[in-house]
């Protein structure tokens, strides 16, 4: 996930005040974790397109993909089930908070990391 400092800062501000949030440099960018589980991130694709990544879970994925601003996260040719990308231009603050709330709810339901 190529680094985009402005998007990363925007995500960091949106997550401020949530307990259990940590950051980790991964895949060329910064990933945000909740209690050790991947939660969200920000990326700038090779094409220059800026997108946020959210881990909303497989159960919410089909509904989310009905939104034209949402894409499936791909790692090479592999589809990352339960992870979505939302274009920065289609993610004003209320939408960013909505996607984060969905991701926080999903990731909070995961079993503790061992």
N, C-alpha and C positions, 0 to 999 in steps of 0.2 A: 504494500500500500504506500505509494509515494507520499512524502511529507507535504502537507499544506499548512503552514503555520497559522494562517488566519482562520481556517476552518477548525483546526485543532483548538485554538483559543476560544472560538465560539462554542464548541462542544464543552470545553472545560468550564466556561461560565455557566452554561445551561445545567451542568451537573454539580455546580457549587452547592454545598449544603447537604448533599446526599451522603450518608454514612457508608463506609465500606468501599468507596471508589478509589482505585489506584490507576496509575498509568504505566504502560510498558511500551518500549520501542520494539515494534515488530513489523515485519513485512515492509520495511522502509518508511514507516510512519509511526504514529502514536495511537495505541489502542487503549481504550478505557475498559477497566474491569470492575465488576461488582463482586466482592468477596472471592476474588480469584478467577471468576468466570468472565469470558469475553462478553462485553456489553455493546460497545459502539466504537466508532472511529471516524476519521475523515480521510479522504483521498483525492488526489488529483491524478486522473488517468493520463496515459501517454498522449491522448488526444487533447489534453488540457481541460477536459470536463471535470468539474469539481462536484464531488458527491459525499454524502454522509453514509456511513454503514451502521446498521442497527441489527441486533440479534433479537428477533421477535418470536422465534420458535416456529416449527413446522406447522403447527395448528393454525397460526394466523397468516401464514405465507400466502395462500391462495387469495384470501380477501385483500391483502395488501397489494398483490400484483394486479388487481383490477384498477388500481390507481395508475394513470399513465406516467406519472413521475417516478414510479418505483421500478427497479430492475432487480433481478436475481444476482447475488454475489457469485462470481465465478473465480476460481483459482486455476488459471490455465483452462483446460477443458472440463474441469470438475465443478459441478454445481454445489454450492455450499448451502444445503438445506437449512431453512430457518433464518438465514441472513439475507438482508435486503440492502440495496443502495437507493438513496433518494437524492436527486439532483439538488445541488445547493440553491439554484435559482427557483426551485419549486418548494423550498423549505424555509419560509419565513418563521420567525420566532414561535408563533403558536403551533405550527406544524412540527417544528423541531421538538418542542416540548411534548406534543402528542406522541411522536415516534419514540422519544426517550421514555415516556411513561409506559408505553407498550413493552419496550425492551426491558425496562426496570422490573415490570411485573413478571415477565417471562423468566428473566435471569434470577430473580429472587426466589422463584419456585424450584430452582435446580438444587439437587443434593449438595451438601458441603463438599468442597474440594479436599482431597486427602493427600 
